[in-house]
Every structure is written in structure tokens, then in C-alpha cells.
Amino acid sequence: MKRSYGLLMAAGLLLGAALPLFAHHSISAEFDPSKEWSVTGVLSRIDWINPHTATWVDVKDSTGKIESWGCEGNPPATWHRAGLKKEDWKLGEQVTMTCAAAKDGSQRWGFIKMLKYKSDGRVMVFRIGGE
């Protein structure tokens, strides 16, 4: 009886530890890689956090009002393995950001596909899933 209780407890602990693995989603669950948008503005923020980074660009609308456009990105560890560091994002510089559109219709949120700097023409291209 003690042995089966111990096995049951061990199985429960393993299952509980594995549940977070099932919570992760594919990018195509929230974003449509075949639809994209681009904006040009000032690179204002990079959130270098888990589970996903976020890049923000401030854009002036037709009335001169500043709007923040953001794109989710891969986790910091993925970018580190690709040779990118947080310092590679030059805040305050003029950039064009291209993102996969959000499936929920969010107008100023997407998944980053490309970031191009106006000053030196440097381009960072990001791969999405099986794309």
C-alpha cells in the first residue's frame, strides 16, 4: 500500500512539473505570418524578458500624435544563441519595423519579422516558425 501511494505521488509530481510545457503556444496561434504591417518611427523600448521579448517603435500619426507600435519576439535565450544582445537594439534611432499581424485584429501589435535602421541601413531579419 505504501509503495503504490509513493508511486502515485511521484506520478502526480511529474505530471504537475510537465504541465507548463503544454501551455506554450505556436506563433501561428496568435499571429498570421502571411499578413504583415510596417511602421517607421523611433525605436523607443526593448523588453528583454521571458517568455518573449517585445520591441516598441514610437510613430507620429497624421495629426502629430505619438502612437506606440509593438512586436513580440523570440525569448532572449533564442536571440543570444543567434548572436544578438539587448545592446544590438539602438534606442532613439529611426527604424522601420515589419511584423506579422495579430490574428485578433490588434492594430498596433504583431510578431517581429524585420527591423531596419535608417542611419546605417543595417537590417535584422527574424524567422517565424517554419517560415
VENDA-V24268 format. One record per backbone hydrogen bond with DSSP energy under -0.5 kcal/mol. NH is the residue of the N-H (numbers start at 0). CO is the residue of the C=O. Records with the same first field share a line. If there is no record, write none. Layout:
NH=CO + CO
This chain:
4=0
5=1
6=2
7=3
8=4
9=5
10=6
11=7
12=8
13=9
14=10
15=11
16=12
17=13
18=14
20=17
21=17 + 18
22=18 + 19
23=19 + 20
28=25
29=25 + 26
30=26
31=100
32=30
34=31
36=98
38=96
40=94
41=57
42=92
43=41 + 55
44=55
46=53
47=45
48=46
52=73
53=46
54=70
55=44
56=68
57=41
58=56 + 66
60=64
63=60
66=58
68=56 + 66
69=107
70=54
71=109
72=52
77=74
78=74
79=75
80=76
81=77
82=79
83=78
87=84
88=85
89=87
90=88
91=42
92=89
94=40
95=115
96=38
97=113
98=36
99=110
100=31 + 34
101=105 + 108
102=29
104=101
108=105
109=69
110=99
111=71
112=97
113=97
114=123
115=95
116=121
117=93
118=93
120=116
123=114
124=122
125=112
128=126
130=127
